[in-house]
């Protein structure tokens, strides 16, 4: 299962992705377009679900994608990548082993989000030097 979350600005895109991916997605909010459930709250819900292995991965959407990315990356074990084209979606998985991807709904169509999600889901982490780089991050998170 993939966790999905959006603030009020990404709500419409989230709902369209839910229609497309159906039962693959677990919705962590927002549940309507009114402002109330803010991006940090949604990002934390999704990131914690991924970090706790309740979901295998996550998708976050706000107007720019930046706020969601920043907040999700505060959770230990999360590697959230802001994606804006197919190359960044592929790199997010192959080079950075991102377990969450984020989008800016003001800049990316739902159709392009679907293309990027599919690329990210179907790409494999390349290991090698990329694993060495991620080890640096893991050690920092552990305080080593």
N, C-alpha and C positions, 0 to 999 in steps of 0.2 A: 504494500500500500504506500501511496505517496501522500504526504500531508500537503495541503494547500491553504494559503491564507492571503488575505488582502485587506487593506484599509478601505475606507469609503471610496477613494479614488480609483482603486483597482477592482472594485466589486463587480462591475459588469464583465470585465475580462475573466475574472475568476469563475463567474457563472457560466460563461461560454466554454471555458476549459472543462468544467464539470460535465457539461452536456456532451462534449467530445470524448472525454476519457471515461465517463460513466463511473463504474465501480472501482476504478483504479485509485481514485482520489478520496481523501478524508478531509472534510471541510472544518477549518479551525477559525472561521470568521473572516471578515465581518459578514453579518447576515442580512444587511441591507445597505443602502447608499447614504444613510444619514451619518453624519459625523458623530462619533461616540467611542467606538472601539478603535483606539489609535494604533498606528503602525508598530510602535515598540511592543505593545501587548500581543498583537497578532504574531509578530516575528518571534517573540519569545515562546509562544505556544507551539508554533511549528518547529522551531529549533530544539526545544526541549523534547518534543515527541520524536524527533530524529535522533537526538543524542541518547535518549533513553531506549531506543530501538523499538518504540511503539510503531514507527513508520520507517521504511527503508530509506526514504529521501523526502525532500520537500521543495515546494515552489512558493515563492512569495511575490506579491504584486502590490506596488503603490504607484503613485504618479510618476516618479522618477526612477524608482527601484533602489535609490541610494539609501534612504532611511532604513528600509527593510534589511538591506545587506549589512549595514553597520550594526544594527541591533542583533541580528542572527549570529554574527561573528563574535559576539560577546559570550556566547555559550560554548563552554569547553567541548571540543570534539567536532565543532561545526566548521565547515568550510563552505561558505556561501559566496557564490560568484554572481556578479551582476553581468548579465548577458545582453548583447545588443545586436548580434548577428550570428550566423551559423558557425563562423570560425571561433568566436568566443565561447559558444556552447560546447563545441568539440574540445577546445582547450581546457575548459572548466573541468571536464572529466579526465581527459588524457593526461594533462600536465599537473592538475591541482587536486584531482580526486574529489571535486566538490560534491557534497552530499545535499546541498540546497542550491537552487538557482533562483535569481530574482530578475524581475522585469519592470520596466517603467511603462505603464499603460498609456502615458501621454506620447510616447515615442515609438511604440512597437505595436503592430496589429496583432490580433488574436491568431490570425493565420501564421504570422511569423513566429509567434510564441510556440505554436504547435510544432512547427518545423524544428525550432531550437530544442524544445523538450524532447522530441524524438531522437535527435542527434545525441543529446546529452544522455538519454536513457540507454541508447544503443552503443555508446562509445565505451572503451575500456581504459582503465588507468594504465599508463605505460611503464610504471615502476622505474628502475634504473636511477638516473640522476634526479628524477622527479621525486622518487621515494626518499632520497637523501635530503632533498630540500624540505619535504614534509616532516621528516624526522626532526629538523631544526625547530619547526613550529610546535611539534608535539612535546619536545623537551622544554620549550619555553612555557607552554601551557602547564606543564607539570612542575615548573619552578626549578628545573635542573640547570 
